[in-house]
Structures are given as structure tokens and as C-alpha cells.
């Protein structure tokens, strides 16, 4: 059953056609990969799904509800969480505080409750605190909850950003190049962690990633963009063997990409 469906989505920036009539679908409990060369329109598509950009044409539905013209915070409330290509944490806040911020869209007390400090508000705050600690434990940062985000190692910052996204209680999680800047050990650990997001939390996951070993190892389905156009879609094995994919993306870097051998080129 589809959790997200896009039909004919198009986005222009002046004379640049960034996304060109893209059809896309991701099912419940699926890990889908979105790949393609730099400038292919992958992050633009993410921004359209999350309400940062409005498409010029086409439709987008999430859980059978149209989200095309909704603002980002409303889309988050409906159940779409995301991380960013360039980590966007609150650098001078602690790890725990960053995750607490992620829960803001789920809190109901409001300004009056914060001033009056009634029992309902206090109970909600205690729950939010416990939930933040649980999420930090889930991502392996329970011992670093009082560290400032800017003082965490790069791999831990990536995990913290995912924990903050999980705090919004998403049904669909969008990960924009989650292993960018990671060393091989950190990449292996994050690959296994992404699998846990599906198996233990039941999430659907859409990820942009240039590490082909991760894509081929963890994704159920892969969609390939080139110059804003969807040129191919299928299983990781099918994409490895697809001539258009090899020409547009894999073939350009096949000699340096793990998991893409000469047999695929």
C-alpha cells in the first residue's frame, strides 16, 4: 500500500527545469533510494515533498491526503520527517534539547500552559523528557545527552539529527545523504541503523545517497533521476544492470564505487 505518491511533479527555477514530470511512489515499510548525478533534482524533490518548495504542476499525496500546498510544519505534523544534506542542528543546545525541539509539533500545552504550569502541562513535559531520553538511547547517544551538539563527532551529529526527526513521530522518514562525510566504519554502523528503523519502528524510508554499497545493500527499490527526469526505477540489481543508469550515473564513477563492478558497466 502506497504511503506517498507523486504524479507528474514539476519544478522550475527561472529557466532551469529542476524536476520534470516525475512520478514516484513509496509503500509502507519500504526503504527506497533516490539516486543520480549531482544536480539531478534529488534534494529539490525532497524539498517539494516536505513543503519547502511548491511544485509548479503535478500532485502529491501522503496517506491518501493531498499535501501539495501545505506548509512544512503541517506536513511534519501529518507524519513526514527529514534530515538534511548539510547537518542542521542547534549547535549551542545539548543533544537532549535538540530532540526536545523535535517534539514541539506534538505538544499541546501552548503559551497559557507554559505560564500557568498546570498539571497537564507538567505531565506533558515529563513525557517529552522521557521520550527524548529514549530516542537518544535508540540512536546510541544516551551517554552524550548533555553534550552540546557542536561538540559531538560528525557521525554522532548525524545520529542526533535522525533522533530529532524521529521525535516528530514520522511515518515516512526522508534521509538526505545520511552517510556524507562519514568514514567506512561509521557508514557500516549507519547502514545497520537504517535497517533497524524499518524493522523495529516500522518506518518507510526514502534516502538520497551516493554510497552505492549502502544503496544496493539496504534499499528495496531504487529510483534514478538525471537532469530532473526519472530515467529508471526498480530493484538495486536491476539498476546496476540498466544501461541508462550506467551511462547517466553509475558508469561515470563505476571504477570507484563499491558494489558496482565492471560486470555492471
Secondary structure, DSSP 8 states (H G I E B T S, - for coil): -EEEEEEEEEEEETTEEEEEEEEEEEETT-EEEEE-STTSSHHHHHHHHTTSS--SEEEEEETTEE-TT--HHHHHHHTEEE--SS----TTSBHHHHHHHHTGGG---HHHHHHH--HHHHHHHHHHHHHHHHHHHHTT-GGGTTSBGGGS-HHHHHHHHHHHHHTT--SEEEEESTTTT--HHHHHHHHHHHHHHHHTT--EEEEE-S-HHHHHHH-SEEEEEETTEEEEEE-HHHHHH-HHHIIIIIHHHGGGSTT--GGG-
